[in-house]
Amino acid sequence: MKSFKVNKMSGVLKVGNERYIPHQLHQLPHKFEEIPLSQIIKMKGYIYIHESAIKNSKMMIDCLSCNWELGYKNRR
């Protein structure tokens, strides 16, 4: 059984050496129906899609952030 870990800062799921990018239902990519089911994980209200199935996955991971970080900048 593979272990998994969710990065608290970006929400990226890591299973073994593979990374999955989180999406909410209303944020799914346009060609979601073309992604094979073997590259999709559904867990805790999110749909995680393997990074190889998404174009520009590196840029997408870099742009992910949690809302608490954005609010933290405004509190000072």
N, C-alpha and C positions, 0 to 999 in steps of 0.2 A: 504494500500500500504506500503510495506517494504522500509525502507531507506537503501541506500548502501553507502559505503565509501571505497575509494582506498587508501591504505597505500603508501605514496610517496616514502618511502625508499625501500620497497620490491615489490610493485605493487600488493600485495594481496588484493583481493576484499572481503569486509565483508558485507554480507547482513543479517541483524538481528544478530543472534549469529552464523551464518554459515560462513566459510571461503572458498574462491575459489582461486585456484592457477593459475596465468596467463601463457599462452603458446602462442607463435607465430605459424603460420601455419607450418613452417619447423621444429618446435620443439615438435610436438605432440607426446605423448607416443605411444609405439608400438601397444598396444591393444586399441587404441582410439575408434575403431568402436564397441567395446564391452561395452563401457560406456553408460548407459541410457541417453537419451536426457534430462531427468528431472534434471540431475546433471551437465549440460553444459550451460554456458551463453556466448553468442557472443556479444562483445561490443568493439567499438573503435579499431578495428584491432587485438584484442586479443581474444583468446578463454579461458575462465575461467572454470576450472574443479573443482568440489567439492573435498575437501581434503579426504573424505572417499573413493573416487574412485581411489585414487593413493596410491601405496605402499610407505612407508617411507615418508609420507607427511611432517612430522615434520622436517626431515633432508632437504627436498627440500625447505621448507620455510626458513630455516636457511641459506641456500646457495644462496638465491636470493639476488641480489644487483643491484643497478642502475649504469650505466657506469660512471656517473659524480663522484661517490665516488672513483672509481678506478683511474681516471685521477687526482683527487685532491691529492692523495698521491704522485704522480710523480711531481707535480708542486713545491713542497718545495725544 
